[in-house]
Every structure is written in structure tokens, then in C-alpha cells.
Amino acid sequence: MSRFPAPFSSLPPETARADRWVFNLQSCYLALGDQLEDLVGDLDWDDLGRFGPTPVDSLFVQAMITIFQFSEDLADCEAASAAGTRMDWKYALHLPVDYPGLAPGSLAEFRRHLEHDPAGRRMFQALLGRLARLGLLTEQADVDTILSTVDAVNCLKKVREAIRLALGALVSHYPDWQCTVEGRYWHQRYGPASSFLRVPHTQKGREALLKALETDLSMLLAIVVEKDPALLQWAEVHALEQLWRHEFGSSKGILARTSTLSGR
């Protein structure tokens, strides 16, 4: 069996030069890049190839980026972009400097395949064990924890962003709402520098965060209706109302989706 799937058999010289110039201190990603073949080269990557026509080298990148986004609480769009802009990630995965990144949908598709593929799950679990040695994972996470947490990050960040956009639209049109909807509490949660959405890796923690978002969304919609029901037709507010209906008013919403895997 090949030690490592092409094209990741060696670190591109231009990536190595760029990273050593940018990063003066060692990081877990640089350590991973230095040890990549020894750490994961003997794993049976063909198990991921069962997912369909996607090349194994692309599945390798999707698998690793899934782990990276779990460790940093990144949504798919953030992680897909980071794959094309983060030099430490490119170093870790032996990618060329001009690697363009991923399509966000590819990460979601990878998770759905992995969820239902026993061989792929076993291989991915073995990969998690190898990467835990580098400190990339703060805990010995299992496959279900990774999948449910990344799904939760995507769903919860979507809700938070919808609330943020609706608040911005309302305040820009009605400056007198500044005190009503952008007091200290709202600004801390939905302002540009907010760190409110650090998604917990436990189901209990995610449910608590979801409840806070649900309360804020409900409160904001109530304020809108009281102010002027016609505002529900604004694109940002309409999107918020749709999230309320689809994610909080249905058994198929966020809470149900993100608890399915952890409840196995």
C-alpha cells in the first residue's frame, strides 16, 4: 500500500519558505506538516474513496479541514475560505501556496457521507487518534462529536448572522431604535467584535446557546411586529422570520439535527 496519497507526498518548497517566513514560533499546524507522512501515511485512505467519484486526495483535504474547523469552531464557509488563505493550514496539508480553497458545500457533503459509511468512520476515528498526539484536538473526540459539533456551528452561526443583519437593517432605517435593540446586551452579542458564539462541544452547552439565540430572535420579531408589521417584508427581517419557522418551529430544526448524532 502506498505510504501517502498523491499529491501530498512532499511539502511544496514555496509553501515551506512562506510559512517559515511568516511563522516564527512553532504551531500545531506546522508540527503536523513536518510529521504528516509519519502520522497518517500508513492509514488506509482508500476507505474514504468509497464516498463516490471524489478523488482520494480531495477527500483527504476535506477530512483534515473538517477536523481543523472543529478545533477552531468555524462554519463551512469560514473553513472553506481558510483553506485557501491560511498558510499554516497549507503547510499542515502540504498544499501549494496558490491552493484556492474549497467549495463550502463539499464539507457538508463529506460529513453526510461520513455519517453513513462504517469504513470511512473507522478510518476517520483512527485519524483523530493520530492528530490528538499533536494537541490539535483538546480532547479525544470521536466521530459523532466532530459531526454534531460542526453541524451545530454552521446552524447556530447562521442564526446569529441573521439576527445581526436584521438588527443592522432596522437600526439603519430607524435610528431611534438604537437604544431599543442595540443596548449593551445586544451589542455584546451581535456587534462586529462579538465573541458570543463560541459553540460548546457538549450537547447540553449547544442547547443552552440555542435557547439564548431563540429568545433573542423571538424578542426581535416581537419588537418588529409591535413597531410596524410591514417590516416583516424587508429581506433581512423576512429571512429572520423564515429561520424562526424552519429552525425553531419544526422538529426538523436546529436542535433536532444537532442532537441526532450525539444521541446514538
LINTA-V110258 format. One line per field, one symbol per residue. burial: b if it has 24 or more other C-alpha atoms within 12 Angstrom, else e. A space follows every 50 residues. Layout:
# LINTA-V110258
burial = ???
This chain:
# LINTA-V110258
burial = eeebbeebebbbeebbeebeeeeeeeebbbbbbbbbbebbbebbbbbbbe beeeebbbbbbbbbbbbbbbbbbbbbbbbbbbbbebbbbbbbbbbbbebe bbebebbbbbbebbbeeeebbbbbbbbbbbbbebebbeeebbbbbbbbbb bbbbbbbbbbbbbbbbbbbbeeeeeeeeeebbeeebeebbeeeeebbbbb bbbeebbebbeebbebbbebbeebeeeeeebbeeebbbbbbbbbeebbee eebbbbbbbebbee
